Amino acid sequence: MTATPSTGSDFGTNSWLVEEMYEQYRDDPGSVTDAWREFFTDYRVNGPAPRATEPAVVRGEPPA
């Protein structure tokens, strides 16, 4: 599957719903259906920056 660039106008009057569902997906991918999970896997929003996520846990030696 290729990246899906998006703008708010791609979904017309339903763009608010897609954005809400995308936020829900980002918070908990299991909270949306399989079809939406597949759609959002490579969905890109041309709008505000995505929410910050927890930093990745890196295993290894601590910094000196």
C-alpha positions as CSV (number, residue, x, y, z in Angstrom):
1,M,0.0,0.0,0.0
2,T,1.3,3.5,-0.8
3,A,1.1,6.6,1.3
4,T,-2.2,8.3,1.2
5,P,-1.7,12.1,1.1
6,S,-4.8,13.9,2.3
7,T,-6.3,17.3,2.6
8,G,-9.4,18.3,4.4
9,S,-11.2,18.7,1.1
10,D,-10.6,15.1,0.1
11,F,-13.5,14.0,2.2
12,G,-15.7,17.0,1.7
13,T,-18.2,17.6,4.4
14,N,-17.1,14.4,6.2
15,S,-13.5,15.5,6.7
16,W,-14.2,16.3,10.4
17,L,-15.4,12.7,10.9
18,V,-12.3,11.2,9.3
19,E,-10.1,13.5,11.4
20,E,-11.9,12.5,14.6
21,M,-11.5,8.8,13.7
22,Y,-7.8,9.3,12.9
23,E,-7.3,10.9,16.3
24,Q,-9.1,7.9,17.9
25,Y,-6.9,5.6,15.8
26,R,-3.7,7.3,17.0
27,D,-4.8,7.1,20.6
28,D,-5.9,3.4,20.4
29,P,-5.6,1.6,17.0
30,G,-7.8,-1.2,18.3
31,S,-10.7,1.2,18.8
32,V,-11.4,1.4,15.1
33,T,-12.5,-1.3,12.7
34,D,-10.0,-3.4,10.6
35,A,-10.9,-1.4,7.5
36,W,-10.1,2.0,9.2
37,R,-6.9,0.6,10.7
38,E,-5.7,-0.4,7.2
39,F,-6.7,3.0,5.8
40,F,-4.9,4.9,8.6
41,T,-1.8,2.8,8.6
42,D,-0.2,5.1,5.9
43,Y,-2.6,8.0,6.2
44,R,-1.0,11.5,6.2
45,V,-2.7,14.6,7.3
46,N,-1.9,18.0,5.7
47,G,-2.8,20.0,8.7
48,P,-1.5,20.4,12.2
49,A,1.4,18.4,13.3
50,P,0.6,15.0,14.8
51,R,0.5,14.7,18.6
52,A,3.7,14.0,20.4
53,T,4.2,10.4,21.3
54,E,6.0,8.8,24.2
55,P,9.7,8.6,23.5
56,A,11.0,5.2,22.5
57,V,12.6,3.1,25.1
58,V,16.2,2.4,24.1
59,R,17.9,-0.5,25.8
60,G,21.6,-0.4,26.3
61,E,24.2,1.4,28.3
62,P,23.2,4.7,29.9
63,P,24.8,7.9,28.6
64,A,28.1,8.8,30.2
